[in-house]
Amino acid sequence: MASGPEFDHLFKLLLIGDSGVGKSSLLLRFTSDTFDDLSPTIGVDFKLKLMTLRGKKLKLTVWDTAGQERFRTLTSSYYRGAQGIILVYDVTRRDTFTNLSDIWLKEVEMHSTNQDCIKMLVGNKVDKDQERVVTKQEGIAFARQYGCLFLECSAKTRLNVEKCFEELVLKILDTPSLLRDTTSTRKNILHTGLQSENSQESSSCC
Amino acid sequence: MEMDIGYPTDVRLIAHVTFDRLQGFLGLPVEFELEVPRRVPSASTSAFGVSAESMQCSFDAFGNSVPTILLLLQERLYEQGGLKTEGIFRINPDNGKEEQLRKQLNNGIVPYDIDVHCLAGLIKAWFRELPKGVLDILSPEQVMECHTEDQCFALVKTLPPTEAALLDWAINLMADVVQEEACNKMNARNVAVVFAPNMIQVLDPLTALKHAVQVMNLLKTLILKKLKDRKMSVIPARVVVWKEPLPGENGSINSTKQLKVVNVTSPKGTPLNRGNGRTEVTETPENSNVTKMKSFTQAFAAGSEMVEKAGSVHGSECGSFADSSGRESRSEDGNLLENQQGLSGRWIMSTASDEISSDTVENRPAEKSQPFATLLRKGRSSSTKNQCRDDSSVNEKGSSGDGSRMPGNVDPLICGEKSHRKDGAHVSLQGSQKPLSDWLHNQIVPGIGLRLMGEASAEKIEKRRGIKPSMEKPILAESRTRATYPLSKRTQYLKNNGMV
């Protein structure tokens, strides 16, 4: 117990959106601070990131899903238990923006198990300002309509990438109902009051 | 209480209707024919989610019998520069647009202003929605054990004919995409990744991912092999494909004329131009876009004999694509042409317009000195007539006295129809004459596709069609045109029978 728990909260975040909008790039920039031309994601990928916010140690598992249509049925099983969902679109392609409300928000509604899960709208590729077709105002209006947080970012230039995840996590921290099962397993078990498993847990702690 | 339902009475056999994969419905009483000829090349009302066996099929440029709908989508995709679009096949189409296009396709309409990602998305969707995945027959273990190119090739050889044809068509399509990697950023792996999950049915999410990765590797290997084979079989002959974009279809490309030199490949890799020497690559004009046209509108090569014997290759039957009004819709067809005097190759002509005139160059002295100056082309007008013009009518209408249509001599017929044109392509094998490119630049000639088939491919086609390959008996102009239902036929019938 001396070293304390590995983390105070474990959050599951999910990246969704059309193929090629930059979900994997966003995640790569966030976790490794690099940028590369990436292949399409096969199914689901996930990365871990530890961060400290408001003096709390947070462990983020970020699930990066494939945007390909075929994988939708498959990725839907990953929505379960997510505290935060990042809806990504490409500011240079309107289709990716309209598909968020046509497809992706419906997927969230259908498969998400957390009623209060925080949604965040992210417009990526703002570095391509010349090619921009979706304005910031449209993004804001969308976010307001569907009750999402909103930011525009660029995985290429790093602009706002860190901020996206931070804002989302801060909002999750502000939502008590989402924090219920996010603490390390020890507390979970104590909360559920399962005495028998408590001893097992304490041994694993050492 | 039970209720008895009587047996049907007065049962008669009125007609025996069959659905032929190449001809559409056969034996359909005329009163059941659709008022508007429909393009849905399917026994069902939908072109999607239906097995390839119950779809109307056509041959692609490589002799694969694949559903016509795929060839249509592919043709339109290539026409609209989809191969050069960044992220083609990776990027999702707009959901709303895709739904709309599906409806239109199911109603027999193939609109012109379709987003390329929509076309690409529907090609993937077609495979995804098949009752059974194309590669479902291969077990995950079999796929897993494939490491080398030869193993992969041997494995896909075990596929049944329908699946084999579909896969080969898809691999060719993917190879076409990869060849434009510099523009579209889709390398073999990327294309394979986006196609792989569509080739298999996802049942168990856990194993599906693993299987998808293996199928991806299989596809990647096959694409790379295809590209290698293409490189190997390049022959010196060159084909010029010239394409006039659809007037008014897209303002940005409307003004550009496109010229492309395509290497003609021979399945056997044998040089086909046994004529006098080398052919030259036509310069691509600086201000023109380069369009690559394959499969449908393509590839044409010939030796000097071709020109000298060209008179024997007759104008063939025509096939058509739906025009923008959607009224006229007919099956894409390939016409098998063979030189009477026995060229070793065979000619498969795929057409893409209402009307076609494939007129080869007359044996004029000027052209005899330019052995590769064979020209094939076809006209397209806004008329909905389905008849083919033969050479003579074209000559009457279109040519000046000596029938010359060669460089510098702009065909008045062709020019006169400019405003009606949907699209244009010109294929020409050319020798060393300079003016051809100028001529091409001035011409407005719609889509034509000619492809030289190796004997193996031609036999393959005949075999699939149940024709015994016979090399002695040349087939002159064998049409694969689907029987069409003229608009007036049913109306006429109904009138005759006092039903209207």
Interface residues (C-beta under 8 A of the other chain):
Chain A: D18 S19 G20 D37 S39 P40 I42 G43 V44 G67 Q68 E69 R70 F71 T73 L74 S77 R93 R94 D95 T96 T98 N99 D102 I103
Chain B: G87 R90 I91 N92 P93 D94 N95 G96 K97 D115 H117 G121 K124 A125 R128 K185 R189 N190 V193 V194 A196 P197 N198 V202 P205 A208 L209 A212 V213 M216
